[in-house]
Amino acid sequence: MQSARKTSKELRNMNLRRRARTDIPLLLMTLPGIVFFFLFNYMPMAGTVLAFKYFIPNRGIFGSEWLGFKNFQFMIKNSYFWMAVKNTLTYNSVFLVSGIVFPMMLAIGLNEIRNKKVARVYQSLLIMPHFISYVVVSVIVFAILSADSGIIAHFLTGMGREPIAFYNEQGYWPIFLFIVYSWKGTGYSSIIYLGTITGISDEYYEAAVIDGASKWQQIVHITIPFLKPMIVILAIMKVGNFFHSNFDLFYQVPLNSGLLQPVTNTIDVFVYNTLRDSNDVSLSSAVALVQSVCGFVLVVVTNKIIDLIDSDLSMF
Amino acid sequence: MKLFKGYKRGPLEISDASSVVLNIIFVILSLACLLPVLLVYITSFTAERSIIENGFSLFPEQWSIKAYTTMFDQSLDTILNSYKNTLILTVAGTFLGLLIMTMYAYAIARKEFTFRKGLTFYAYFTMLFSGGLVASYIVNCNVYGLRDTFWVLLFPGMAGAYNIIVLRTFFSNAGTESLIEAAKIDGAGEFRIYAQIILPISKPALATIGLFLSIAYFSSWFNVLLYIDDRNLWTIQYMLQRTMREIQTLVDNPDFAASEEGMLLLYELPNESAKMALTVISMTPVLLFYPYFQKYFIKGLTLGAVKG
């Protein structure tokens, strides 16, 4: 009896030692990451209490006075804030659909190109815009739209018409921004779809051809169903970012032009401009917190909905 | 199956007519991606007079390399310094970021790791909720005192939960499990397994994420705009962004443009072709690199898309 108990104790010790031999090095490896996330992700999360405070720099975040919901009251009364919300949601709704449909169409088309070498050349060129920074994009857009030496301006004057000062005309910009966004992202986003499409076994298509299905029917009944899980996941990720906008696109491409604000002012641009130009930490932090909370709720809710529809597709 | 100029069409391939149409569409789309970029290169070699008279054009009347000589005369020091900052940032950020993320991903990919679940969630939660711009700004400036330092450009973008999850998926692929078991029996420790087994077989994933990181660092300008006042810490993209912003300030405020200060700014600003030359030197490295990595990141992206 005695020896048996001893053995089990020894076994447990051995087990513990074995575990420690794995756990300690692994824990050490995660340490830089743990510290990183703490400093640059979790600390800013704690910093969101700023939204309920009147921030005084020398008192720091935690020393500043509590204000309750005052900052949010200011936010609700601010018409620029509502303009930013409306713009953000409108652009994101359009981008949600176009950001899925365009890359999918491109991938389906690219897959049908018979000469695979030519298809690779197309793909290299189509993803090129992704590798150009938005600052450079803004230079290109300026070269096309500028009223002095822009391509369109010279084209118009060549036809005997007045050039348009695009940077003062807000009406055109929703379309310009849509074009820039699609130009930059479509080719690159199509990579994932193309990967899935090339992975679909030919047998499905062969069977469909024997049944007399047209190419279009094959796309609708075979290709798109195979892409569905990916579409769902990408859509959740996009919906989770619904209150966020691409700062580079909305700030840098229109060059933060004052006259264009009604169509380029998204939440991120608003937060930046309030923080940096009017130095209003309280208002901008309230807006930033609302943005984060809405994003969080959206991710959790959309994931829950997808979980109810098809639990295989949800992310957690 | 019919024969067309010696080409035998497979049963699944599209018809000849459709193929022609599809190729035409793709040629147009490819040109739409290529020409705007080409425009930058061409205008940087266009004589300034041609731009003023005929605007930006793909077929300039007069070629010139004066844009480059003027640009280097005007601001060689700033350009070199900004480029140096950008390169240091790109190399250091990519290296450190990959190191932190691969170690973390390796640990949470190991099934025997006791804190696996907890640490996966610890990283994952940062994807769900973020402190946002303002809180990060205040924490970085007021708590860590990073304002106007090189570190604020380097640290915040170094690691991301999404990339860690992608790497973890890659590391926990079926093949690695047995390799790790075998190495353990041979008495290899975790660090050795990570460095000598996992990293070498994960080259596509490392190349993919390394490329993303380096492009993000190479293109970074927003953090400079937000945190930096010191000219010595500018990056090349920020230099370009600043030029564009100053042009817009002058357009937005005709009064300011006419003032003495405005005239001085106007005088200092690079002219159109010099601006394009600056654009060329700020984007060429990436455009040269990405085709070499294309094979890797297409593989990496497709794998990363598999549910993690």
Boltz contact constraints between the chains, C-beta under 6 A:
constraints:
  - contact:
      token1: [A, 22]
      token2: [B, 112]
      max_distance: 6.0
  - contact:
      token1: [A, 23]
      token2: [B, 114]
      max_distance: 6.0
  - contact:
      token1: [A, 25]
      token2: [B, 190]
      max_distance: 6.0
  - contact:
      token1: [A, 25]
      token2: [B, 191]
      max_distance: 6.0
  - contact:
      token1: [A, 26]
      token2: [B, 107]
      max_distance: 6.0
  - contact:
      token1: [A, 26]
      token2: [B, 113]
      max_distance: 6.0
  - contact:
      token1: [A, 26]
      token2: [B, 190]
      max_distance: 6.0
  - contact:
      token1: [A, 29]
      token2: [B, 103]
      max_distance: 6.0
  - contact:
      token1: [A, 29]
      token2: [B, 107]
      max_distance: 6.0
  - contact:
      token1: [A, 30]
      token2: [B, 104]
      max_distance: 6.0
  - contact:
      token1: [A, 30]
      token2: [B, 107]
      max_distance: 6.0
  - contact:
      token1: [A, 30]
      token2: [B, 119]
      max_distance: 6.0
  - contact:
      token1: [A, 32]
      token2: [B, 100]
      max_distance: 6.0
  - contact:
      token1: [A, 33]
      token2: [B, 100]
      max_distance: 6.0
  - contact:
      token1: [A, 33]
      token2: [B, 104]
      max_distance: 6.0
  - contact:
      token1: [A, 36]
      token2: [B, 100]
      max_distance: 6.0
  - contact:
      token1: [A, 36]
      token2: [B, 159]
      max_distance: 6.0
  - contact:
      token1: [A, 37]
      token2: [B, 126]
      max_distance: 6.0
  - contact:
      token1: [A, 40]
      token2: [B, 156]
      max_distance: 6.0
  - contact:
      token1: [A, 41]
      token2: [B, 126]
      max_distance: 6.0
  - contact:
      token1: [A, 43]
      token2: [B, 139]
      max_distance: 6.0
  - contact:
      token1: [A, 44]
      token2: [B, 131]
      max_distance: 6.0
  - contact:
      token1: [A, 44]
      token2: [B, 135]
      max_distance: 6.0
  - contact:
      token1: [A, 44]
      token2: [B, 136]
      max_distance: 6.0
  - contact:
      token1: [A, 44]
      token2: [B, 139]
      max_distance: 6.0
  - contact:
      token1: [A, 45]
      token2: [B, 131]
      max_distance: 6.0
  - contact:
      token1: [A, 47]
      token2: [B, 131]
      max_distance: 6.0
  - contact:
      token1: [A, 47]
      token2: [B, 135]
      max_distance: 6.0
  - contact:
      token1: [A, 47]
      token2: [B, 138]
      max_distance: 6.0
  - contact:
      token1: [A, 47]
      token2: [B, 139]
      max_distance: 6.0
  - contact:
      token1: [A, 48]
      token2: [B, 131]
      max_distance: 6.0
  - contact:
      token1: [A, 48]
      token2: [B, 135]
      max_distance: 6.0
  - contact:
      token1: [A, 50]
      token2: [B, 135]
      max_distance: 6.0
  - contact:
      token1: [A, 60]
      token2: [B, 142]
      max_distance: 6.0
  - contact:
      token1: [A, 112]
      token2: [B, 14]
      max_distance: 6.0
  - contact:
      token1: [A, 114]
      token2: [B, 13]
      max_distance: 6.0
  - contact:
      token1: [A, 114]
      token2: [B, 19]
      max_distance: 6.0
  - contact:
      token1: [A, 122]
      token2: [B, 26]
      max_distance: 6.0
  - contact:
      token1: [A, 122]
      token2: [B, 30]
      max_distance: 6.0
  - contact:
      token1: [A, 124]
      token2: [B, 291]
      max_distance: 6.0
  - contact:
      token1: [A, 125]
      token2: [B, 30]
      max_distance: 6.0
  - contact:
      token1: [A, 125]
      token2: [B, 33]
      max_distance: 6.0
  - contact:
      token1: [A, 125]
      token2: [B, 34]
      max_distance: 6.0
  - contact:
      token1: [A, 126]
      token2: [B, 33]
      max_distance: 6.0
  - contact:
      token1: [A, 128]
      token2: [B, 33]
      max_distance: 6.0
  - contact:
      token1: [A, 129]
      token2: [B, 33]
      max_distance: 6.0
  - contact:
      token1: [A, 131]
      token2: [B, 286]
      max_distance: 6.0
  - contact:
      token1: [A, 131]
      token2: [B, 290]
      max_distance: 6.0
  - contact:
      token1: [A, 132]
      token2: [B, 283]
      max_distance: 6.0
  - contact:
      token1: [A, 133]
      token2: [B, 219]
      max_distance: 6.0
  - contact:
      token1: [A, 133]
      token2: [B, 237]
      max_distance: 6.0
  - contact:
      token1: [A, 135]
      token2: [B, 221]
      max_distance: 6.0
  - contact:
      token1: [A, 135]
      token2: [B, 237]
      max_distance: 6.0
  - contact:
      token1: [A, 135]
      token2: [B, 240]
      max_distance: 6.0
  - contact:
      token1: [A, 135]
      token2: [B, 241]
      max_distance: 6.0
  - contact:
      token1: [A, 136]
      token2: [B, 279]
      max_distance: 6.0
  - contact:
      token1: [A, 136]
      token2: [B, 283]
      max_distance: 6.0
  - contact:
      token1: [A, 138]
      token2: [B, 244]
      max_distance: 6.0
  - contact:
      token1: [A, 139]
      token2: [B, 279]
      max_distance: 6.0
  - contact:
      token1: [A, 140]
      token2: [B, 36]
      max_distance: 6.0
  - contact:
      token1: [A, 143]
      token2: [B, 56]
      max_distance: 6.0
  - contact:
      token1: [A, 149]
      token2: [B, 51]
      max_distance: 6.0
  - contact:
      token1: [A, 149]
      token2: [B, 55]
      max_distance: 6.0
  - contact:
      token1: [A, 149]
      token2: [B, 56]
      max_distance: 6.0
  - contact:
      token1: [A, 151]
      token2: [B, 56]
      max_distance: 6.0
  - contact:
      token1: [A, 154]
      token2: [B, 55]
      max_distance: 6.0
  - contact:
      token1: [A, 191]
      token2: [B, 298]
      max_distance: 6.0
  - contact:
      token1: [A, 191]
      token2: [B, 301]
      max_distance: 6.0
  - contact:
      token1: [A, 192]
      token2: [B, 301]
      max_distance: 6.0
  - contact:
      token1: [A, 192]
      token2: [B, 305]
      max_distance: 6.0
  - contact:
      token1: [A, 195]
      token2: [B, 302]
      max_distance: 6.0
  - contact:
      token1: [A, 205]
      token2: [B, 12]
      max_distance: 6.0
  - contact:
      token1: [A, 209]
      token2: [B, 11]
      max_distance: 6.0
  - contact:
      token1: [A, 255]
      token2: [B, 244]
      max_distance: 6.0
  - contact:
      token1: [A, 255]
      token2: [B, 248]
      max_distance: 6.0
  - contact:
      token1: [A, 258]
      token2: [B, 252]
      max_distance: 6.0
  - contact:
      token1: [A, 271]
      token2: [B, 133]
      max_distance: 6.0
  - contact:
      token1: [A, 275]
      token2: [B, 134]
      max_distance: 6.0
  - contact:
      token1: [A, 284]
      token2: [B, 134]
      max_distance: 6.0
  - contact:
      token1: [A, 285]
      token2: [B, 134]
      max_distance: 6.0
  - contact:
      token1: [A, 288]
      token2: [B, 132]
      max_distance: 6.0
  - contact:
      token1: [A, 288]
      token2: [B, 133]
      max_distance: 6.0
  - contact:
      token1: [A, 288]
      token2: [B, 134]
      max_distance: 6.0
  - contact:
      token1: [A, 292]
      token2: [B, 129]
      max_distance: 6.0
  - contact:
      token1: [A, 292]
      token2: [B, 130]
      max_distance: 6.0
  - contact:
      token1: [A, 292]
      token2: [B, 132]
      max_distance: 6.0
  - contact:
      token1: [A, 296]
      token2: [B, 128]
      max_distance: 6.0
  - contact:
      token1: [A, 296]
      token2: [B, 129]
      max_distance: 6.0
  - contact:
      token1: [A, 299]
      token2: [B, 128]
      max_distance: 6.0
